[in-house]
Amino acid sequence: MGSDHVWLVLTCEGGPSGCPEEAAMWESVSKTLRGIVWCATLDSAAKSAPAGGKGPSIFAYPHGKAKKQDIVDGKTEPKLYKHDMKVSEIADWSTDFLPKREEGVDASSFETFVQKQAAAGSGQMAPTAVVFVDDTVEGGKEEDTVPMIRSLAYQHKGMTFGVMQVDEAKQMKNMDFGPLFKRDPPHLLLMVLAPQQGADGKEGMGLNFQPFMGKWEADKIGKFLAMHDKENTFDDIGTDPDLYGNAEVTKITVETPPKVACDGARICAIALLDTYDSFHADQMAILESVALHNGAKVAKGAETVPITWIDSANQPDFVQAFGIASLPTVVVWSPETGDYGQLLGSYEAGTINRLVDKAARFTKRTLTMNLAQLPEVVQPAEAVVEEEDDFDLSELMGDVMDAGDDLGDDDDDDDDMAGMSERGPARLKKKKKGKKGKKDKKKKKDKKKKGK
């Protein structure tokens, strides 16, 4: 599969449970690189594990996984990390693999930058984003922002990114960025050419800005950019705001059981996710993109397939009933017949879209298993943590998720990196040892007191 991400992989004998210290450190690495570099774990004994590491090792896949014909001069070969196991050093090392595609822009070059993008768009402006930074603001400096920009540029290859200092932007007399700069940087603006009426009343093309006003997080920015990136997997959706507003992912709860969530449809998709998973937000973003893809097809006359999800951490009976081996995953289920089919391959928008599309067109061929009755949705239990309990850090790494395909890749590539797992939740498993003995002693004391 061709990946739009740089991958960072921790290999341990036996998986993450074989190196608890490194696994704990890896959780911090993943949080630092969230949305910038994709992190995963791999059993060093797995067939797909890279060679060359001794003990727990870290490898970077500079261009993700690629098909053989895409490998040039060995550039897709994994690179072994040879420095100290420190979170900051690992983060700096891994982000260096992100290609530099952004352009530096200042007050004197801004007009040239805009004209160049307009010319590249053949009558329409090529997708262009400008990110404003301020080297005097902590968290808004260019060095803080550039890794995210490069990651976004890697995913949105048809989009050009310019980086400009806030004080340079303020020097441009014909541009008013005042309202945007009331907030702390970084700021992102999309530039588009749109019809405008001139002072003489004639229609012409003018430069419009669409600011990103959400929280500076990769999944939120990615969704915003996808509305305008023609090279993105959302190109069949376009920029119709109604599609983005109406696309819905419904959570299955006690109040909204599966049949209600499926809203009378012939078939519906149910994602089984774990809300304790450190990548839950990313998984929801993928599901939302599937809902958008499905909504775009429905707008063109295709069958409606509701996209739903259930919290498997609080509804384990559903995992068992569907025979799920690893999370996150998706099943397509028929409320009327009980037939269902599971996602084969990785939890990626491309593979999920293919499953949904195939199930709608070839239902009997795709939904090959049957469940006479779904389990009852239960009310989530409140977690109670006892202070005296110890915690077992060997369970820090959780659910298995194969590294996945992008939309449009061949199905044959789904198993390229079987065995690779994306870290799941940082679970703290309580130890129960010794408590049974304490309870027995207490019962004996109570009996003696009653005897007296």
N, C-alpha and C positions, 0 to 999 in steps of 0.2 A: 504494500500500500504506500502511497505517497503521503507524507505527513506534513501538515502546516505548522508543526511545532518542533522545537528542540526538546529532546527527551534526556532526562538525567536518571540513571538507573543505579540503584544500590543492589549489589549481589551479595548474598550470604548463604552459607551452607545450610540447607533446610529452610530457606526463606528468612523473613524478618525475625522469627522466633529464635533463629540460630545466632543472632547478634543483637541482644536486647539494648546494649549501650548505643550502638550505631542506629538502631531503630528509633530510639528516643531522640537522638540528634536529627534523624531524618525527618521526623515530624516538624521540627523547627525549620529545617531547610525548605520543606514543602510550603510552609506558611509564608516564609520570606519570598519564595519564588512564585507564589500563587498567581496564576494568570500570565506568567512571563515564560517560565520553563516548566514543562510537564514532568513530574516526578513519578517514579515507579519502583517497585521492588521485584527481585527475581531470584529464584533459587539457583545458586551457582552450579548445581548439578543438572539443571535443565538443559535440554538439547539446544535451546536458543540462546543460552547464556554466553556472553562474550568471553573469550579466552584472554589470559594474561594477568589476571588479578590473583593475589595471594591473600587469603582470608577475606574479610569484608572489604569490598572494593566498589568504587564509583566509576561509572562510565557515562560519557556524554555521546548521544547520537546527534551529531551536528545538523543533520538534515532529516531527522526522524527515520522511519523505515521507508525504503524506496524499492521500486521494482528494479530488476537487474539492468534493464536498459537505461535506467535513470542514474546508475552509479557511474561516475566519471572520475578517473584517477584515484579511486579508493576514498573519495571524500565522504562517503556515507558510512565508512567504517567507524565503529565506536572508539572514542578516545579515553584512555585510562587517566584518572585523576591521581596525581603523584605528590600532593601537598598535604598539609596538616588537615585533620578532620575537624575543621572549624566551620561553623555555619557561614560566617561572612566570607571566608576564603573560597568555600565551595560555590557560594552564590556568585561572587565576582568571576570565578573561573567559568562557570556555566553560561553566564550572560554574554561572555566574550564570543560565544559561538553564534549569537544572533547576528544576521547580516545587517550591515549599516546601510540603510536605504533612505534615511531622513536627510533633508537639506537644511543647512543653516541659512536663515533669512534675517536681514536687518532692514532698517527704514529705507535705505538706499536701494536695496535689491528686491523689495517686496513687489513692486509693480512689474518688474521683469519676471519674477517667479509666477505671478498670476497670469501674465500674458503667455508664458510658455505652456502653462497647463491648459489654458483656453485653446491654444493652437493645437495641442496634442489631442483635444477632444473632437476634432473634425466637426465644428459647428456647435458642439456641446462641450461644456467644460469637463475635462477628465476628472475623475473622483479625487478630490484634494482636501486635505485636512491640515490646519495650522494649529500647532500646540504652543501656547505661550507659557514661558517659565520665568522664574525670578530667582537668581542666584543669591539673593539676600533673605529668602524665605525658606525655612527648614521644611523639607518635604516637597518644595516646589522648585528646587534647583534643577538645572539641566541634567546633572549626573544622577539625580533621584528619578527623573522622568524618562530618560532615554531608554532604559531596558524595556519598559512597558511599550514605548512607541515602536521599538524595533520588533517586539513580539507581535504587535498589531499589524505592522507593515509586512511581516512574514506571512501572516494569515490572510491579509488583504493585499495581495500582490498587485492588483490593478489600481491601487490607491497610492497617491503621493503624499508624503508627510513633510511639512516644513516646521522648523523649530525656531522660535523667535523670543527674545527677551522682552519682558513687559515694558521696560523703560524705552526700548527701541520702538515698540508699537505706539507708545504715547507721543513720540516725536512726529508721527505722521499726521499732518494737519487735515488731510481730507478723509481721515478714517476716525470714527468715534467708537472706541471700545470701552468707554467709561463704565456703563452698567455692568459689563462682564467682569471688569477688574475690581469691582467692589468685594468680590470673594477672593480668598487666598488661592494662588495658583497651585497646580497647573490648570490651564483652561484649554479647551479644544473647540475649534470652530470648523465646520464644514463649509467650503466655498462652492457655490453653484451659480451658474448663469441662468437667469430667469427673465421672462418678458417684463419690461418696465415701460411706463409712459414717460416720455421726456417732457421738458418744460414747454416745448413747442406742440405738445399733444400727440406727437408721433410715437408709435410703438417701436421699441428697440430692446436690446439685450443689456441687462445690467447685472452687477455682481451682488448676489445675496449671501448672507451668512446665516447658518443654522448652528447655534451654540449647543454644546452638550452641557446640560445643567444637572446631571445626576452625580452620584458619588463616584469618585475616581477609582473604579474597579474594573478589571478586565472584562468580566462577563457583561456588565452594563454598557461599557463603551463598545464592546464588540457587537452587541445587539443594535446599538444606535448606528454604527457604521454599516452594518449589514443592509440597512434600508437603502443605502446609496451606492454600495459596492457592486458593480455589475459582474465582477469576477468571482463574487462570493457564491456560496451554495444557495443563497436566497435569491438568485437572479430570476427565478421563475415567479417570485412573489412581487417584485417591483417595489414601488414606494407608496402604494395606496395606504394611507393612514388607517382606513377602515379595517383592512386586513390585520394590521398590527394591533388595533384596538379590540377586535372581535375574537382573535385567536385565544383560546382558553385551554388551560390545563386544570382539570378538576381533581381535587383531592377526595379520595374515598374515606369516609368517616362513618361513625354510628348514625349520624343524621343524614349522610349521603351514601348509602350502600351502593355496591357495584351496579345494580340494575338502574338505580336512579341516576348515578353518575354517567351511565352509558346512554341515558336519555332516549330510550326507545330505538336506538340504532341497531342495525343487523349485527354488526361486530363493533368492538371497541378495543383500544389498546390500554393495557394496564402496566405501568412501570412499577417495579418493586424496588424501592429505594430505602436507604437507611439514613434517617435524619441525624444520626450521630457521626456519619461519615464526614471527614474534613473536606470532602469534595462535593458535598450535597448541593451547594449553590451552583456549581458547575454542571452537575447532572440535571438540575432543574432547568438551567439555561439551554442545555441540549434538548430537553423535552419541549421547551417552549419553541425552539426552532422547528421541531417536528410538527408542532401544532400550526405554526405559520405555513409550513410546506403543505400540510394537509388542507388548511384554509384556502390557500391559493388554488389548489386543485378543485376544491368544492365550488369556488367562485366561477370556475370554468365548466361546471356541470358534473364533476365527479361525485361519487358517493361520500356521504359524511361518515367519518370514523372518529368518534370522540377520543380525545387523548386524556387519560386519567392516571393517577398514581396513588400508591398506598404506602404508608410508613411500615416497612417490614420489621423495624425494631420493636414496634408495639403490636404488630399483627403477624407473629411468626407462623400462625396456622396457615396463612396464605402461601408462605414460602414452602412449607411442607406439602400442602395440597397440590400445588403446581409442580412439585418435584424440582425445585430450583437448587442448583448446585453452587452458584456464586452470584453475588450482587455487585453492582446494580444490573438489572436486566428488564426485559419487557416481554409480556405475553399479549397476543391478540386473542380475544375471547368472544364467543357468541353467546349472548344471554339466553337466547331461545333454545339452543341445542346443548350448550355446555361444552362444545368443542373448543379447543384452543391450540395455539402453536407458540413455541418459544423462540426468542431471539437466538440465532446462531451467529456467533462472532462477537464483536466488541460492542460496548455501549457507546456508539457514535451516531450522530445524526444520519449519516449515510446508510448504515446498516439497519437502523430503526425504520427509516423511510422506505427502504426496500421491502422490509417485512410487512409494513402496513399496506403498501401498494400491492404486493403479491397476495396478501390475505384478502384484499378487496376484489381482486380479479380472479384468483384461483383459490377460493375459500376451502373447498374440500381437500385440495392437494396440500394446502398450507396448514390448516387446523386439523392435525392428524391425531391429537389426543383428546380425551374427554374427561370432564369432571361433572358428575351428575349434580352435585350441589356444592356451592362455594361455602367456605367456613363463615361463621357469623363474625361481623366486625365488632370488636370489643372496645370498650372505653380504655384509653391509655392509662396505665398505672403510674402513679407518681413515684419517682425514684427516691428512696430513702437511703441516705449515706450515714453510716454510723462512724463516729470519729475514731473509735478505738480500732476499727478494722485496718489491716495492712492492705497494700495494693500490690498486685502482681504485674510488673512492667513488661513481662514477656508477651502480654497480649496487646501491646501497643498497636500492632499492625493488623488491619482487618480484612475487609472483603476483597475478593479477587476480581480484577477487571482486566481483561485482555486489552492490550493496546489496539486501537481500532482503525477501521477504514474511513476514508473521507467519502463523501457523496460522489458517486461516479466511478469509484474504483471497482475492479473486478471482484466478484465474490470469491474467486480462487485465492485471494490474498488474505482472507480472514484469519488464517492460522499462521501467518508469517512469524509471529512472536508469541506463540502459545507458551503459557507459563509466566509471562510477565504480569505483574499485578500492580495496580495503583493502590497506594496506601488507603486503607479504609479508616474507620474512626479510631481516635486515640482512646481506646476503652481502658478503663481501670477496673480490673476484675478483682472482686473481693475474695480474700482467702477465708475459707470457712474452717480451717484446721483448728482443732482444739476447742471449738465452741461446744461441740456435742458433749465432750467430756465434762465441761463446766456445767452444762445443763443437768447432766446425770447427777453430779455432786450436789447440786442445789436441790434436786428432787429428794435425794437421800436425807439431806438436812431437814427438809420439810416434814418427811415421814417421822423422823426422830422427835421433832417438836410435837407433832400430833400424838405420838405414843406417850409422851410425858404428860 
